[in-house]
């Protein structure tokens, strides 16, 4: 059986360390790092994610603000709010919760966030710096994935890594981070020929495609590190016999865990680490503002 890479335990440990750092930062600079989260509308999933981020900020002791805008807010108004936060010296990090309503151009909104306050690492300037190997704000989920792999004690250098998924948010940046650590990286996707065989060669397998239980045991190399980024809700029957739903990843955990050396669960794996890396990125933006 695999060793579980517990994202909850790791994220809690990192947040406890951050508490001490933030106390010292306030003593040294006279204020705490500050994160502003903007939510448009009241999508239940978005609301849940935003609540988790604000709670995490409170837990580590940093300042935070929640800006709530109605579903029908104009793109112009949202951009105006972002401009105001860009100009606010008390704000270190700005995050706009995605997805946005259809009438708002997400790219335009992401581009509007000041590069130095882009805690998500989505701004084209940060993306360019990542691929050029320059100092930048690294996207939260890929950053958390690397930390989770590192906790296994396995040296990434020289390993074969396969990333299933090519999104700008996870697939591409995590592939670059693995490449930076001298892994030999393959980015696989829905049109990859013989995907199972490609995955089965991986010492490190990252599944980020959004397809429930797509990665099965026959796709996992014995002893591999398996990172499951997927969060999929599927129907199930509850204990009382009524219809319900449950969360599963992109990996068939039950079968894959019998083959992999290390594996992340869903829930409780990558998700908690993503929020924790958001806190770390906010501190990083704060320190850069201080010239550190």
DABEL-V860927 format. One record per pair of residues at least 12 apart in sequence whose C-alpha atoms are under 10 Angstrom apart, sorted by the first residue. I is the first residue (numbers start at 0). J is the second residue. D is the distance in whole Angstrom. If there is no record, write none. Layout:
((I/J/D) (I/J/D))
//
This chain:
((0/222/10) (0/253/10) (0/254/10) (0/255/9) (0/256/6) (0/257/5) (0/258/7) (0/259/7) (0/260/7) (0/261/9) (0/262/10) (1/221/10) (1/222/8) (1/223/9) (1/224/9) (1/225/10) (1/255/8) (1/256/5) (1/257/6) (1/258/7) (1/259/5) (1/260/5) (1/261/5) (1/262/6) (1/263/9) (2/151/9) (2/222/10) (2/224/9) (2/256/8) (2/257/10) (2/259/8) (2/260/6) (2/261/5) (2/262/6) (2/263/9) (3/151/10) (3/224/10) (3/225/10) (3/256/9) (3/259/10) (3/260/9) (3/261/6) (3/262/5) (3/263/6) (3/264/7) (3/268/9) (4/147/7) (4/148/8) (4/150/8) (4/151/8) (4/224/9) (4/225/9) (4/226/9) (4/261/6) (4/262/6) (4/263/5) (4/264/7) (4/267/9) (4/268/7) (4/269/9) (5/147/8) (5/150/10) (5/262/9) (5/263/6) (5/264/7) (5/265/10) (5/266/10) (5/267/7) (5/268/6) (5/269/9) (5/271/9) (5/272/10) (6/143/9) (6/144/10) (6/146/10) (6/147/8) (6/263/7) (6/264/8) (6/265/9) (6/266/9) (6/267/5) (6/268/4) (6/269/6) (6/270/7) (6/271/6) (6/272/6) (6/273/9) (6/275/10) (7/266/9) (7/267/6) (7/268/7) (7/269/9) (7/270/8) (7/271/6) (7/272/7) (7/275/10) (8/267/9) (8/268/9) (8/271/9) (8/272/9) (9/143/10) (9/146/9) (9/147/8) (9/150/9) (9/268/9) (9/271/9) (9/272/8) (9/275/9) (10/143/9) (10/146/10) (10/147/10) (10/267/10) (10/268/9) (10/269/9) (10/270/10) (10/271/6) (10/272/5) (10/273/9) (10/274/8) (10/275/6) (10/276/9) (11/55/10) (11/58/10) (11/59/10) (11/271/9) (11/272/9) (11/275/8) (12/275/10) (13/59/10) (13/272/9) (13/275/7) (13/276/9) (13/278/10) (13/279/9) (14/55/8) (14/56/9) (14/58/8) (14/59/6) (14/60/10) (14/272/10) (14/275/7) (14/276/9) (14/278/8) (14/279/9) (15/58/9) (15/59/7) (15/60/10) (16/59/8) (17/58/9) (17/59/6) (17/60/8) (17/61/9) (17/275/10) (17/278/8) (17/279/8) (17/282/9) (18/56/10) (18/57/10) (18/58/8) (18/59/5) (18/60/6) (18/61/8) (19/59/8) (19/60/9) (20/59/9) (20/60/10) (20/282/9) (21/59/7) (21/60/7) (21/61/7) (21/62/10) (21/282/8) (22/59/9) (22/60/8) (22/61/9) (24/282/9) (24/285/9) (24/286/9) (25/61/9) (28/286/10) (28/289/8) (30/61/9) (30/62/9) (30/89/9) (30/285/10) (31/60/8) (31/61/6) (31/62/6) (31/63/10) (31/89/9) (31/90/10) (31/91/9) (31/282/9) (31/285/8) (32/56/10) (32/60/9) (32/61/5) (32/62/6) (32/63/8) (32/89/8) (32/90/8) (32/91/6) (32/92/8) (32/278/9) (32/281/7) (32/282/6) (32/283/9) (32/284/8) (32/285/6) (32/286/9) (33/56/9) (33/60/10) (33/61/6) (33/62/5) (33/63/5) (33/64/8) (33/88/10) (33/89/7) (33/90/5) (33/91/5) (33/92/6) (33/93/9) (33/278/10) (33/281/7) (33/282/8) (33/284/10) (33/285/8) (34/52/9) (34/53/9) (34/56/8) (34/61/8) (34/62/6) (34/63/5) (34/64/6) (34/65/9) (34/89/9) (34/90/6) (34/91/6) (34/92/5) (34/93/6) (34/94/8) (34/116/9) (34/118/9) (34/277/9) (34/278/8) (34/280/10) (34/281/6) (34/282/9) (34/284/10) (34/285/10) (35/52/10) (35/53/9) (35/62/9) (35/63/6) (35/64/5) (35/65/6) (35/66/7) (35/81/10) (35/84/8) (35/90/7) (35/91/8) (35/92/6) (35/93/5) (35/94/6) (35/95/9) (35/116/10) (35/118/10) (35/281/10) (36/49/7) (36/50/10) (36/52/8) (36/53/8) (36/63/8) (36/64/6) (36/65/5) (36/66/6) (36/67/9) (36/92/8) (36/93/6) (36/94/5) (36/95/6) (36/96/7) (37/49/8) (37/64/8) (37/65/6) (37/66/5) (37/67/6) (37/68/8) (37/77/9) (37/80/9) (37/81/9) (37/93/8) (37/94/6) (37/95/5) (37/96/6) (37/97/9) (38/65/8) (38/66/6) (38/67/5) (38/68/6) (38/69/8) (38/70/9) (38/94/9) (38/95/6) (38/96/5) (38/97/8) (38/98/9) (38/99/8) (39/66/8) (39/67/6) (39/68/5) (39/69/6) (39/70/6) (39/71/8) (39/72/8) (39/77/9) (39/95/8) (39/96/8) (39/97/9) (39/98/9) (39/99/7) (39/100/8) (40/67/8) (40/68/6) (40/69/5) (40/70/4) (40/71/8) (40/72/8) (40/99/8) (40/100/8) (41/67/9) (41/68/9) (41/69/8) (41/70/7) (42/70/9) (42/97/10) (42/98/9) (42/99/10) (42/100/10) (44/98/10) (45/96/7) (45/97/7) (45/98/8) (45/99/10) (46/96/9) (48/96/8) (48/97/10) (48/270/10) (48/274/9) (49/65/8) (49/94/10) (49/95/10) (49/96/7) (49/274/10) (50/65/9) (51/271/9) (51/274/8) (52/65/10) (52/271/10) (52/273/10) (52/274/6) (52/275/8) (52/277/8) (52/278/8) (53/65/8) (53/274/10) (53/278/10) (54/274/10) (55/271/10) (55/274/7) (55/275/7) (55/277/9) (55/278/7) (56/274/9) (56/275/9) (56/277/9) (56/278/7) (56/281/10) (59/275/10) (59/278/8) (61/278/9) (61/281/9) (61/282/9) (62/89/10) (62/90/9) (62/91/10) (63/90/9) (63/91/10) (63/92/9) (63/93/10) (64/90/9) (64/93/10) (65/94/10) (66/80/9) (66/95/9) (68/80/10) (70/99/9) (70/100/7) (70/101/10) (70/102/10) (71/100/8) (71/101/10) (71/102/8) (71/103/10) (72/100/9) (72/102/9) (72/103/9) (73/100/10) (73/102/8) (73/103/7) (74/100/10) (74/102/7) (74/103/5) (74/104/7) (74/105/9) (74/107/9) (74/108/8) (75/103/9) (75/108/10) (77/95/10) (77/103/9) (77/108/8) (77/111/10) (78/103/10) (78/107/8) (78/108/7) (78/109/10) (78/110/10) (78/111/7) (78/112/9) (79/111/9) (81/93/8) (81/94/10) (81/95/9) (81/108/8) (81/109/10) (81/111/7) (81/112/6) (81/113/9) (82/111/7) (82/112/8) (82/113/8) (84/112/9) (84/113/9) (84/116/9) (85/111/9) (85/112/7) (85/113/6) (85/114/9) (85/115/9) (85/116/7) (85/117/10) (86/113/9) (88/288/9) (89/285/10) (90/116/8) (90/281/10) (90/284/10) (90/285/9) (91/113/10) (91/115/8) (91/116/6) (91/117/9) (91/118/9) (91/280/10) (91/281/6) (91/282/8) (91/283/9) (91/284/6) (91/285/5) (91/286/9) (91/287/9) (91/288/8) (92/112/9) (92/113/9) (92/114/10) (92/115/8) (92/116/4) (92/117/6) (92/118/5) (92/119/9) (92/277/9) (92/278/9) (92/280/8) (92/281/5) (92/282/9) (92/283/9) (92/284/7) (92/285/8) (93/109/10) (93/112/7) (93/113/8) (93/114/10) (93/115/9) (93/116/6) (93/117/6) (93/118/6) (93/119/8) (93/281/9) (94/109/9) (94/112/8) (94/116/8) (94/117/7) (94/118/6) (94/119/6) (94/120/10) (94/121/10) (94/277/9) (94/281/10) (95/108/8) (95/109/8) (95/112/9) (95/117/10) (95/118/10) (95/119/9) (96/119/10) (97/109/10) (106/121/9) (106/122/9) (106/123/9) (107/122/10) (108/122/9) (109/121/7) (109/122/6) (109/123/8) (110/122/6) (110/123/7) (110/124/9) (114/135/9) (114/136/9) (114/284/10) (115/135/9) (115/136/8) (115/283/10) (115/284/6) (115/285/9) (115/287/8) (115/288/8) (116/136/9) (116/280/9) (116/281/8) (116/283/10) (116/284/6) (116/285/9) (116/287/10) (116/288/9) (117/135/10) (117/136/7) (117/137/10) (117/138/9) (117/280/9) (117/281/9) (117/284/8) (118/136/7) (118/137/8) (118/138/8) (118/139/8) (118/276/9) (118/277/6) (118/278/9) (118/279/9) (118/280/5) (118/281/6) (118/282/9) (118/283/9) (118/284/7) (119/136/7) (119/137/7) (119/138/5) (119/139/6) (119/140/9) (119/168/9) (119/273/10) (119/276/9) (119/277/7) (119/280/8) (119/281/9) (120/135/8) (120/136/5) (120/137/5) (120/138/4) (120/139/7) (120/168/9) (120/172/10) (120/277/10) (120/280/9) (121/136/9) (121/137/8) (121/138/7) (121/139/10) (121/167/8) (121/168/7) (122/136/9) (122/138/10) (124/136/10) (125/137/7) (125/138/9) (126/138/9) (126/167/9) (126/168/10) (126/172/8) (129/172/8) (129/175/8) (129/176/8) (129/179/10) (130/171/10) (130/172/8) (130/175/7) (130/176/9) (130/179/10) (131/175/10) (132/175/9) (132/176/10) (132/179/8) (135/280/10) (135/283/10) (135/284/10) (136/279/10) (136/280/7) (136/281/9) (136/283/8) (136/284/8) (137/172/8) (137/173/9) (137/176/9) (137/276/9) (137/277/10) (137/280/8) (138/167/10) (138/168/7) (138/169/8) (138/172/7) (138/173/9) (138/273/9) (138/276/8) (138/277/8) (138/280/9) (139/168/9) (139/169/9) (139/270/10) (139/272/8) (139/273/5) (139/274/7) (139/275/8) (139/276/5) (139/277/6) (139/278/9) (139/279/9) (139/280/8) (140/168/8) (140/169/6) (140/170/10) (140/172/9) (140/173/8) (140/228/8) (140/269/7) (140/270/8) (140/271/9) (140/272/7) (140/273/5) (140/274/8) (140/275/9) (140/276/7) (140/277/9) (141/168/8) (141/169/6) (141/170/8) (141/171/9) (141/172/6) (141/173/5) (141/174/9) (141/175/9) (141/176/8) (141/177/9) (141/228/10) (141/269/9) (141/272/10) (141/273/8) (141/276/9) (142/169/9) (142/172/9) (142/173/7) (142/176/8) (142/272/9) (142/273/8) (142/275/10) (142/276/7) (142/277/9) (142/279/10) (142/280/10) (143/173/10) (143/268/10) (143/269/7) (143/270/9) (143/271/9) (143/272/5) (143/273/6) (143/274/9) (143/275/8) (143/276/6) (143/277/9) (144/169/9) (144/173/8) (144/176/10) (144/177/10) (144/205/9) (144/226/7) (144/227/9) (144/228/9) (144/263/10) (144/268/9) (144/269/7) (144/270/10) (144/272/8) (144/273/8) (144/276/10) (145/173/8) (145/176/7) (145/177/8) (145/180/10) (145/226/10) (146/272/9) (146/276/10) (147/224/10) (147/226/8) (147/262/10) (147/263/9) (147/268/9) (147/269/8) (147/272/8) (148/203/8) (148/224/7) (148/225/9) (148/226/8) (148/261/9) (148/262/10) (148/263/10) (151/224/8) (151/260/9) (151/261/7) (151/262/10) (153/202/10) (153/203/10) (153/224/9) (154/180/9) (154/181/10) (154/182/9) (155/177/7) (155/178/9) (155/179/10) (155/180/6) (155/181/7) (155/182/6) (155/183/9) (155/202/9) (155/203/8) (156/177/8) (156/178/9) (156/179/9) (156/180/6) (156/181/5) (156/182/5) (156/183/8) (157/178/10) (157/180/9) (157/181/6) (157/182/5) (157/183/6) (157/184/10) (157/202/10) (158/177/9) (158/178/10) (158/180/10) (158/181/8) (158/182/5) (158/183/6) (158/184/8) (158/201/8) (158/202/6) (158/203/7) (159/177/10) (159/181/10) (159/182/6) (159/183/5) (159/184/6) (159/185/8) (159/198/10) (159/200/7) (159/201/5) (159/202/5) (159/203/6) (159/204/9) (159/223/10) (160/174/8) (160/177/8) (160/178/9) (160/182/6) (160/183/6) (160/184/5) (160/185/6) (160/186/9) (160/197/10) (160/198/9) (160/200/8) (160/201/5) (160/202/6) (160/203/5) (160/204/6) (160/205/8) (160/223/10) (160/224/9) (161/174/8) (161/177/10) (161/182/10) (161/183/8) (161/184/6) (161/185/5) (161/186/6) (161/187/7) (161/197/8) (161/198/6) (161/199/9) (161/200/8) (161/201/6) (161/202/8) (161/203/6) (161/204/5) (161/205/6) (161/206/8) (161/225/10) (162/174/6) (162/177/10) (162/184/7) (162/185/6) (162/186/5) (162/187/6) (162/188/8) (162/198/8) (162/201/9) (162/203/8) (162/204/6) (162/205/5) (162/206/6) (162/207/7) (162/208/9) (162/226/9) (163/185/8) (163/186/6) (163/187/5) (163/188/5) (163/189/8) (163/191/9) (163/194/9) (163/197/10) (163/198/8) (163/204/8) (163/205/6) (163/206/5) (163/207/6) (163/208/6) (163/209/10) (163/214/9) (163/228/10) (163/249/10) (164/186/7) (164/187/6) (164/188/5) (164/189/8) (164/205/8) (164/206/7) (164/207/5) (164/208/5) (164/209/9) (164/228/10) (165/186/7) (165/187/7) (165/188/7) (165/189/10) (165/207/8) (165/208/8) (166/188/10) (166/207/8) (166/208/8) (168/207/10) (169/205/10) (169/206/10) (169/207/7) (169/208/9) (169/228/8) (170/186/8) (170/187/9) (170/188/10) (170/205/8) (170/206/9) (170/207/7) (170/208/8) (170/228/10) (171/186/8) (173/186/10) (173/205/9) (174/186/7) (174/205/9) (177/203/9) (182/202/10) (182/203/9) (183/201/10) (183/202/10) (183/203/10) (184/201/9) (184/203/9) (184/204/10) (185/197/8) (185/198/9) (185/201/9) (185/204/10) (186/205/10) (187/205/10) (187/206/10) (187/208/10) (188/206/10) (188/207/9) (188/208/8) (189/208/9) (194/214/10) (194/218/8) (195/213/10) (195/214/8) (195/215/9) (195/216/10) (195/217/7) (195/218/5) (195/219/8) (196/217/9) (196/218/7) (196/219/9) (196/220/10) (197/218/8) (197/219/10) (198/214/9) (198/215/10) (198/217/9) (198/218/5) (198/219/6) (198/220/8) (199/216/9) (199/217/7) (199/218/5) (199/219/5) (199/220/5) (199/221/8) (199/223/9) (200/218/8) (200/219/8) (200/220/6) (200/221/10) (200/223/9) (201/218/9) (201/219/7) (201/220/6) (201/221/9) (201/222/10) (201/223/7) (201/224/8) (201/225/9) (202/219/9) (202/220/7) (202/221/9) (202/222/8) (202/223/5) (202/224/6) (202/225/8) (202/259/9) (202/260/9) (203/219/9) (203/220/9) (203/222/9) (203/223/6) (203/224/5) (203/225/6) (203/226/8) (203/259/10) (203/260/10) (203/261/9) (204/218/9) (204/219/8) (204/220/9) (204/223/7) (204/224/6) (204/225/5) (204/226/6) (204/227/8) (204/259/10) (204/262/10) (205/224/8) (205/225/6) (205/226/5) (205/227/6) (205/228/7) (205/229/10) (205/249/10) (205/250/10) (206/225/8) (206/226/6) (206/227/5) (206/228/6) (206/229/7) (206/248/9) (206/249/6) (206/250/7) (207/226/9) (207/227/7) (207/228/5) (207/229/6) (207/230/9) (207/248/9) (207/249/7) (207/250/9) (208/227/10) (208/228/8) (208/229/7) (208/230/10) (208/248/10) (208/249/7) (208/250/10) (209/227/10) (209/228/8) (209/229/5) (209/230/7) (209/231/7) (209/247/10) (209/248/8) (209/249/6) (209/250/10) (210/229/7) (210/230/9) (210/231/7) (210/247/9) (210/248/8) (210/249/5) (210/250/9) (211/229/7) (211/230/8) (211/231/6) (211/232/8) (211/233/8) (211/246/9) (211/247/6) (211/248/6) (211/249/5) (211/250/7) (211/251/8) (212/227/10) (212/229/9) (212/231/9) (212/247/7) (212/248/6) (212/249/4) (212/250/4) (212/251/4) (212/252/7) (212/253/10) (212/254/10) (212/255/10) (213/229/10) (213/248/9) (213/249/5) (213/250/6) (213/251/7) (214/227/9) (214/248/9) (214/249/6) (214/250/4) (214/251/6) (214/252/9) (214/254/9) (214/255/8) (215/249/9) (215/250/6) (215/251/5) (215/252/8) (215/253/9) (215/254/6) (215/255/6) (215/256/10) (215/258/10) (216/250/9) (216/251/7) (216/252/9) (216/253/9) (216/254/5) (216/255/4) (216/256/8) (216/257/8) (216/258/6) (216/259/8) (217/254/9) (217/255/8) (217/258/9) (218/250/10) (218/255/8) (218/258/10) (219/250/10) (219/254/10) (219/255/7) (219/256/9) (219/257/10) (219/258/7) (219/259/6) (219/260/10) (220/255/9) (220/258/7) (220/259/7) (220/260/9) (221/255/9) (221/256/10) (221/257/9) (221/258/5) (221/259/5) (221/260/7) (221/261/10) (222/256/10) (222/257/9) (222/258/6) (222/259/5) (222/260/4) (222/261/7) (222/262/10) (223/255/10) (223/258/8) (223/259/5) (223/260/5) (223/261/7) (223/262/8) (224/258/10) (224/259/6) (224/260/6) (224/261/5) (224/262/6) (224/263/9) (225/250/9) (225/252/10) (225/255/8) (225/256/9) (225/258/10) (225/259/7) (225/260/8) (225/261/6) (225/262/5) (225/263/7) (225/264/10) (226/248/10) (226/249/9) (226/250/9) (226/261/8) (226/262/6) (226/263/5) (226/264/8) (226/265/10) (226/268/8) (226/269/8) (227/247/10) (227/248/6) (227/249/6) (227/250/6) (227/251/9) (227/252/9) (227/262/8) (227/263/6) (227/264/7) (227/265/7) (227/266/10) (227/268/8) (227/269/7) (227/270/10) (228/248/7) (228/249/7) (228/250/9) (228/263/9) (228/264/9) (228/265/8) (228/266/10) (228/268/8) (228/269/6) (228/270/8) (229/246/9) (229/247/7) (229/248/4) (229/249/5) (229/250/8) (229/264/10) (229/265/8) (229/266/9) (229/268/10) (229/269/9) (229/270/9) (230/245/10) (230/246/6) (230/247/6) (230/248/5) (230/249/7) (230/265/7) (230/266/8) (230/269/10) (230/270/9) (231/244/10) (231/245/8) (231/246/5) (231/247/5) (231/248/6) (231/249/7) (231/265/9) (231/266/10) (232/244/6) (232/245/5) (232/246/5) (232/247/6) (232/248/9) (233/245/6) (233/246/6) (233/247/7) (234/246/9) (245/266/10) (246/265/7) (246/266/7) (247/264/9) (247/265/6) (247/266/7) (248/263/9) (248/264/8) (248/265/5) (248/266/8) (248/268/10) (249/265/9) (250/262/10) (250/263/9) (250/264/9) (250/265/9) (252/264/7) (252/265/8))
//
